[in-house]
Amino acid sequence: VNEFCERFSYYGMRAVLVLYFKYFLRWDDDLAISIYHTFVAFCYLTPILGAIIADSWLGKFKTIIYLSIVYAIGQVAMAVSAIHDITDSDRDGSPDNLTFHVVLSMAGLLLIALGTGGIKPCVAAFGGDQFGDHQDKQRRTFFSVFYLCINGGSLLSTIITPILRAQDCGIHSKSKCYSLAFGVPAALMAVSLVVFILGSGMYYKTKPEGNIMLKVSKCIGFAIKNRYRHRSRKYPKKEHWMDWAEEKYDKLLIAQIKIALRVLLLYIPLPMFWTLFDQKGSRWTLQATTMDGNFGSIVIQPDQMQTINPILILTLVPIMDSLVFPLIKKCGLHFTPLKKMTVGMILAALAFVCAAVIQLQIDKTLPVFPSASQSQLKFLNMGNTPITVEFPENHEEYFKFESDQITVLIGNPPVSKIVSLTKGQRQTLLIPSAINDEWQLVRDLHKVLFINGMSTPVTVSSAAGHYGEIEPLHYSNYSEIKNGRATFTLQSGSQSCEYSKDFGFGGSYTFFIPSTLTFGPNCQESITESVDIKPNSVHMALQIPQYFLITAGEVMFSVTGLEFSYSQAPSNMKSVLQAGWLLTNAVGNFIVLIVAEIAKLPKQWTEYILFASLLVAVSIIFSIMASFYTYIDPTAIEAEFKKKVHDDEDDEDDKKKELQKSKEMEKRDSVSSDDEDKKYVQTSM
């Protein structure tokens, strides 16, 4: 129960995180991705800290309790940070004081990283501690259920939390319900903690026995320091630099560290795989926001596409183990674990090539947004007669300007107006029917806007949200509309009519209510529609091949890599290699952070190709390193080493016994000589 709730909590929160950064905190793509991968990297680093705390100080049970409390507090902080009503003073559905939300969410993510990473190495080990040596069958059953809960929690969360996020919620104004998407995982984390504490009286709790990682780190540190102290040529060379630790540490431990270091050396190129793999929760999710998720009777949210990964994992692992790998073996091919990992890297690179091809298709359908040094302006005539607008050298639907202010000539005879623009934004200038009336400049958002061109107030409402009363020649508040058909009710006094429209993914619209509107049962033909941003036209189903390739790569790389590491590790070094494996995950996410902030490639598809090329290059380096690796049986080596040490100790004991015998003989001879001397003296006297 604890593991199911915790995995649901973590993966549910993480599934919607990058969209929260982009659409709630209004960060650009690069910043959103950088913070996302920084968080993921810390989640992979903190298990090392959790293992040290549990093994050296608190024990597994207390570590799980204390860090689960930290975890739950972090989830609550995330849920509170996503409540837009706290700082939404103008009630437009978006927070005004972003600093409050940013600080609270960053504090929440830090606590979550400490919590989820800290308890990660403890829960499975604590479960295993509950069984004795005679309960192998029960232990196997427990771990089967345990890992089923891990996959079940992550799978359900990536389905459910995006649905919760897509709902509209709020007290004073409606917005996407990130608070609910974070709140449900927070509640489950609280349930996880309570259930775990309730079982306290039934648990077997082992005491801390010291952490092997600390011992290994100290041994390696001593070897390096001792080697540096004896760097002069007058000292004899050692066969291996770790042999310099023999003055202080056991020879068996040193031999085990040498074996582990051979495997850790192969880990050096591995972070590049995780650089690509973990982007399915960031770049690929953002890519899905520009695609059409309408699958007929089912509508898939952009952040739900990640669900394909756990589904394919549960499908591909048994297929690979029972069909693909045995078939390769029957063909006479020697498909070693390191070769499988190399193939996994190539498959991940191909996944990013697929993502680049799809991005090229998406780019053809996307509008051209202004750069940070530009502004875009569209003109909307609210009158009933045509108006001439004049300004130099622009002939597009949205006109681009480099300056902060422009002078526009409107009407005949022309009237001069100065318009102030905001850099990096798209805006619409509402031109009233009477040129000398108030002009209004509206920022274009990815939402729906109504403009009232009538001389009387109009109230617009729908099942999706209430736009409120719109004053004459003014515009409504923006509102998000779900894809599908929506019906709006327009009311002025006792008169009303309905207007219906089918909305696609990602579209942005402005609806103009003309002064000539005649109320009746239907005002479908009277409303003027302006499409600010066309709906997404590239279908989300095109992402399935890249998800298939990246998941197949994960099965080849990750599952095989862990199996290889454990088979090549000494019995007491498995946790060290687990820490090294998690470290490659963390470094991989930091690489994404570096590329996102430094590369700044103008086109997204070029970044996908860059990552794919880097991974291909790294896979070549890894395959060369793997060709020099010799597979070993660490158990046999340890047994042989122990036997050798035992034989050496026996020889040492024999030498000590011989030495002792020799000393005793000398002593007896000395005593006998003394007796003879005494007799001779007595006789002489």
Residue pairs with C-beta under 8 A, 6 or more apart in sequence:
1 149
1 191
1 192
1 195
1 196
2 64
2 68
2 123
2 192
2 193
2 195
2 196
3 123
3 124
3 146
3 149
3 150
3 153
4 149
4 150
4 152
4 153
4 192
5 153
5 188
5 189
5 191
5 192
5 195
6 68
6 71
6 116
6 119
6 123
6 153
6 188
6 189
6 192
7 149
7 150
7 153
7 154
7 157
8 153
8 154
8 156
8 157
8 185
8 188
9 71
9 75
9 157
9 185
9 186
9 188
9 189
9 192
10 43
10 112
10 116
10 154
10 157
10 185
11 153
11 154
11 157
11 158
12 157
12 158
12 160
12 161
12 181
12 184
12 185
12 188
13 75
13 78
13 112
13 161
13 181
13 182
13 185
14 40
14 281
15 157
15 158
15 161
15 162
15 281
15 303
15 304
15 306
16 161
16 162
16 165
16 178
16 181
16 182
16 303
17 36
17 39
17 281
18 32
18 33
18 36
18 281
18 282
18 285
18 286
18 303
19 165
19 178
19 285
19 286
19 289
19 302
19 303
20 82
20 105
20 178
20 181
20 182
21 27
21 31
21 32
21 35
21 36
22 28
22 29
22 32
22 286
23 176
24 82
24 84
24 94
24 95
24 101
24 175
24 176
24 178
25 32
25 98
25 101
25 102
25 105
26 94
26 98
27 35
29 286
30 596
30 597
30 600
32 282
32 286
33 279
33 282
33 283
33 286
33 592
33 593
33 596
34 592
34 593
34 596
34 597
35 106
36 281
36 282
37 278
37 282
37 589
37 590
37 592
37 593
37 596
38 589
38 590
38 593
39 109
39 112
39 113
40 278
40 281
40 585
40 589
41 585
41 586
41 587
41 588
41 589
41 590
41 593
42 110
42 113
42 117
42 586
43 112
43 113
43 116
43 117
44 117
44 582
44 583
44 585
44 586
44 589
45 117
45 582
45 583
45 586
46 113
46 114
46 116
46 117
46 118
46 120
47 117
47 118
47 120
47 121
47 579
47 582
48 213
48 579
48 582
48 583
49 114
49 117
49 118
50 63
50 67
50 117
50 118
50 119
50 120
50 121
50 122
51 121
51 122
51 211
51 213
51 575
51 579
52 211
52 213
52 214
53 63
53 118
54 60
54 63
54 121
54 122
54 208
55 208
55 209
55 210
55 211
55 212
56 208
56 210
56 211
56 214
57 208
58 66
58 208
59 205
59 206
59 207
59 208
60 122
60 125
60 126
60 129
60 205
60 206
61 126
61 200
61 203
61 205
63 118
63 119
63 122
64 119
64 122
64 123
64 126
64 196
65 193
65 196
65 197
67 114
67 115
67 118
67 119
68 115
68 119
68 189
68 192
68 193
68 196
69 193
70 111
70 114
70 115
70 118
71 111
71 112
71 114
71 115
71 116
71 118
71 119
71 189
72 115
72 186
72 189
72 190
72 193
73 111
74 107
74 108
74 109
74 110
74 111
74 112
74 113
74 114
74 115
75 108
75 112
75 182
75 185
75 186
75 189
76 108
76 186
77 104
77 105
77 107
77 108
77 111
78 105
78 108
78 109
78 112
78 182
78 186
79 179
79 182
79 183
79 186
80 86
80 104
80 179
81 100
81 101
81 102
81 104
81 105
81 108
81 182
82 101
82 105
82 178
82 179
82 181
82 182
83 179
84 93
84 94
84 95
84 170
84 173
84 175
84 179
85 170
85 171
85 172
85 173
86 95
86 100
86 101
87 95
87 96
87 97
87 98
87 100
87 101
88 94
88 95
88 96
88 170
88 172
88 173
89 96
90 96
91 172
91 173
91 477
92 173
92 477
92 478
93 170
93 173
93 174
93 175
93 477
93 478
93 479
93 480
94 175
95 101
121 575
121 578
124 143
124 146
126 203
127 142
127 143
127 146
128 139
128 142
128 143
129 204
129 205
129 206
130 142
130 203
130 204
131 138
131 139
131 142
151 310
151 313
151 314
154 310
155 307
155 310
155 311
155 314
157 185
158 303
158 304
158 306
158 307
158 310
159 304
159 307
160 184
161 181
161 184
161 185
161 303
162 181
162 301
162 302
162 303
162 304
163 301
163 304
164 177
164 180
164 181
164 184
165 176
165 177
165 178
165 180
165 181
165 301
165 303
166 176
166 177
166 301
166 482
167 176
167 177
167 180
168 174
168 175
168 176
168 177
168 464
168 465
168 480
168 482
169 175
169 177
169 179
169 180
173 477
174 464
174 465
174 479
174 480
175 480
176 480
212 572
212 573
212 575
212 576
213 575
213 576
213 579
215 253
216 257
216 260
216 573
216 576
219 242
219 245
219 248
219 249
219 253
219 254
219 257
220 242
220 245
220 257
222 244
222 245
222 248
222 249
223 241
223 242
223 243
223 244
223 245
223 254
224 241
224 244
226 244
226 245
226 247
227 238
227 241
227 244
230 244
238 244
240 258
242 254
242 257
242 258
242 261
243 254
245 254
246 254
251 641
251 645
252 638
252 641
252 642
252 645
255 637
255 638
255 641
256 570
256 572
256 573
256 634
256 638
257 573
259 568
259 569
259 570
259 573
259 632
259 634
259 637
260 569
260 570
260 573
260 576
260 577
262 568
262 629
263 564
263 565
263 568
263 569
263 577
263 580
264 576
264 577
264 580
265 625
266 338
266 622
266 625
266 626
266 629
267 580
267 581
267 583
267 584
268 625
269 618
269 619
269 621
269 622
269 625
270 561
270 584
270 588
270 622
271 584
271 585
271 587
271 588
271 591
272 345
272 588
272 591
272 614
272 615
272 618
273 344
273 345
273 348
273 553
273 557
273 588
273 615
273 618
274 584
274 585
274 587
274 588
274 589
275 588
275 589
275 591
275 592
275 595
275 611
275 614
275 615
276 348
276 349
276 351
276 352
276 550
276 611
276 612
276 615
277 348
277 550
277 553
277 554
277 588
278 585
278 588
278 589
278 592
279 592
279 611
280 306
280 309
280 547
280 550
281 306
282 592
283 355
283 604
283 607
283 608
284 305
284 306
284 355
284 543
284 546
284 547
285 302
285 303
285 305
285 306
286 302
287 355
287 358
287 359
287 362
287 543
287 604
288 302
288 303
288 305
288 540
288 543
289 302
289 506
290 362
290 365
290 366
290 506
290 536
290 538
291 302
291 362
291 505
291 536
291 538
291 539
291 540
291 542
291 543
292 504
292 505
292 506
292 535
292 536
292 537
292 538
292 539
292 540
293 299
293 300
293 301
293 302
293 304
293 483
293 505
293 540
294 483
294 504
294 505
294 539
295 540
295 541
299 483
299 484
300 540
302 540
305 540
305 543
305 547
308 543
308 544
308 547
308 548
308 551
309 547
309 550
309 551
309 554
312 547
312 548
312 551
312 552
313 551
313 554
313 555
316 551
316 552
316 555
317 555
317 559
320 555
320 556
325 335
328 335
329 335
336 626
336 631
337 560
337 561
337 563
337 564
337 567
338 564
338 622
338 623
338 626
338 629
339 623
339 626
340 556
340 557
340 560
341 556
341 557
341 560
341 561
341 564
341 622
341 626
342 619
342 622
342 623
342 626
343 553
343 556
344 552
344 553
344 554
344 555
344 556
344 557
344 558
344 560
345 553
345 557
345 615
345 616
345 618
345 619
345 622
346 553
346 616
346 619
347 549
347 550
347 552
347 553
347 556
348 549
348 550
348 553
348 554
348 557
348 615
349 611
349 612
349 613
349 615
349 616
349 619
350 549
350 612
351 545
351 546
351 547
351 549
351 550
351 553
352 546
352 608
352 609
352 611
352 612
352 615
353 608
353 609
353 612
354 545
354 546
354 549
355 543
355 546
355 605
355 608
356 605
356 606
356 608
356 609
356 612
357 605
358 538
358 542
358 543
358 546
359 603
359 604
359 605
359 608
360 605
361 538
361 542
362 538
363 603
363 604
363 605
365 534
365 536
365 537
365 538
367 398
367 533
367 534
368 398
369 376
369 426
370 376
370 400
370 423
370 424
370 425
370 426
371 424
372 423
372 424
373 402
373 423
373 424
374 400
374 401
374 402
374 423
374 424
375 400
375 401
375 404
375 421
375 422
375 423
375 424
375 425
375 427
376 398
376 399
376 400
376 401
376 425
376 426
376 427
377 398
377 399
377 401
377 406
377 419
377 421
377 426
377 427
377 428
377 429
378 397
378 398
378 399
378 426
378 427
378 428
378 429
378 444
378 532
379 389
379 428
379 429
379 431
380 428
380 429
380 430
380 431
380 451
380 510
380 512
380 530
381 387
381 431
382 430
382 431
382 432
382 433
382 451
382 453
382 473
382 512
383 431
383 432
383 433
383 434
383 453
384 433
384 514
384 515
384 516
385 433
387 410
387 411
387 431
388 409
388 410
388 411
388 412
388 414
389 408
389 409
389 410
389 431
390 408
390 409
390 410
390 414
391 399
391 406
391 407
391 408
391 409
394 400
394 401
398 426
401 421
403 421
404 420
404 421
404 423
405 418
405 419
405 420
405 421
406 418
406 419
406 421
407 416
407 417
407 418
407 419
408 416
408 417
408 418
408 419
408 429
409 415
409 416
410 417
410 431
410 435
411 435
415 435
415 436
417 439
419 429
419 439
419 441
420 441
421 427
422 443
425 443
425 444
426 443
426 444
426 532
427 441
427 442
427 443
427 444
428 441
428 442
428 444
428 510
428 532
429 439
429 440
429 441
429 442
430 439
430 440
430 441
430 442
430 451
430 473
430 475
431 439
432 438
432 439
432 473
433 453
433 473
433 515
437 473
438 473
440 473
440 474
440 475
442 449
442 475
444 508
444 510
444 532
444 533
445 478
445 508
446 480
446 506
446 508
446 533
447 478
447 479
447 480
447 481
447 508
448 478
448 479
448 480
448 481
448 503
448 508
448 509
448 510
448 511
449 475
449 476
449 478
449 509
449 510
449 511
450 458
450 460
450 467
450 470
450 475
450 476
450 488
450 510
450 511
450 512
450 513
451 470
451 474
451 475
451 476
451 510
451 511
451 512
451 513
452 458
452 470
452 471
452 472
452 473
452 474
452 475
452 476
452 513
453 473
453 512
453 513
453 514
453 515
454 472
454 492
454 513
454 514
454 515
454 517
455 472
455 515
456 472
456 492
456 493
457 469
457 470
457 471
457 472
457 492
458 469
458 470
458 490
458 491
458 492
458 513
459 467
459 468
459 469
459 470
459 490
459 491
459 492
460 466
460 467
460 468
460 470
460 476
460 488
460 489
460 490
460 491
461 467
461 488
461 489
461 491
462 481
462 486
462 487
462 488
462 489
463 486
463 487
464 479
464 480
464 481
464 482
464 486
465 479
465 480
465 481
467 476
467 477
467 479
468 476
468 477
470 476
470 513
481 503
482 503
483 503
483 504
483 505
483 535
484 502
484 503
485 500
485 501
485 502
485 503
486 500
486 501
486 503
487 498
487 499
487 500
488 498
488 499
488 500
488 501
488 511
489 496
489 497
489 498
490 496
490 497
490 498
490 499
490 513
490 517
490 519
490 523
492 519
495 519
496 519
497 517
497 519
497 520
497 521
497 522
497 523
498 521
498 522
498 523
499 511
499 523
499 524
499 527
500 524
501 509
501 529
503 509
503 535
504 535
504 536
504 537
505 535
505 536
506 533
506 535
506 536
507 531
507 533
507 534
507 535
507 536
508 531
508 532
508 533
509 529
509 530
509 531
509 532
510 529
510 530
510 532
511 527
511 528
511 529
511 530
512 527
512 528
512 529
512 530
513 526
513 527
514 526
514 527
514 528
516 526
517 523
517 526
517 527
518 526
561 581
562 581
565 574
565 577
565 578
565 580
565 581
566 574
566 577
568 631
568 632
568 634
569 576
569 577
569 634
570 634
570 637
570 638
571 634
571 635
571 638
595 607
595 610
595 611
599 607
599 610
601 607
601 610
